[in-house]
Amino acid sequence: MTHPTVAAPTVAPAPVAIGWRQLAPWLAFTGVLGVVLLYFVGVEQGVFSLIAGEQVHEFVHDGRHLLGFPCH
């Protein structure tokens, strides 16, 4: 005769709070990365060009139009 086994109740782990001091560097990094990407997609051409040539412009050309930046 077999006896049914009773599983022990599982306890869900409690969420861990992340402090602002730990979160601030990641927020700053994300903000700087976002501004750099916005620059290269939206502004990198013509007078404001940091990189000579058309390589960056052609690389982000479709993304520029998708985000609503004019380039022609």
Residue pairs with C-beta under 8 A, 6 or more apart in sequence:
40 56
40 60
41 60
41 63
41 64
41 67
41 69
42 64
42 67
42 69
44 50
44 51
44 56
44 57
44 60
45 56
45 57
45 71
49 56
57 71
61 71
64 71
65 71
